[in-house]
Amino acid sequence: MSENKKSRGGNTAAVVTGIAQPVAESLGLSLWDVQFKKEGSSWFLRLIIDKPGGVFIDDCEKLSRAVDKLLDEADPIEQSYFLEVSSPGIARELTRQEHYEKMTGNPVVVRLIRPRDGIREFSGELKGLIDGHVVIIKDGQALSFAKAEIAKVNIDDDFGGDLE
């Protein structure tokens, strides 16, 4: 973990994505997500990476070293933060359109902000992100959830899935 400083407004995750994406690709990795979050009194910049066959600690270390230098040069973040590079894991969160496209057909868990008919968590096969709605198939029936009512969507690690 390294600690760095700075930021000049704007969408930090988007700026960092622009810096980290080409580096990740040059290392044979895909940048699954970039998160910049405050936890307690500390800020964390998380680069979440993926690759066919899985991510290893060496992949995380290589990207961390390369991106850390570029972030120091670009200096896009004002406050102190900790840089972390990791795999999305088997229960990866789906946050972008390309995640939904790649994971279509896999079992997912949709967690709602507020319960629907007394239920907050729904499991089923991901049909996709269609017109701003996450659609899953459960017991042969399609269920649709507006993105605005969803807390998060993860791959259902109880069932596994084809993550490559």
Secondary structure, 3 states (H helix, E strand, C coil): CEEECCCCCCCHHHHHHHHHHHHHHHCCCEEEEEEEEEECCEEEEEEEEECCCCCCHHHHHHHHHHHHHHHHHHCCCCCCEEEEEECCCCCCECCCHHHHHHHCCCEEEEEEEEEECCEEEEEEEEEEEECCEEEEEECCEEEEEEHHHEEEEEECCCCCCCCC
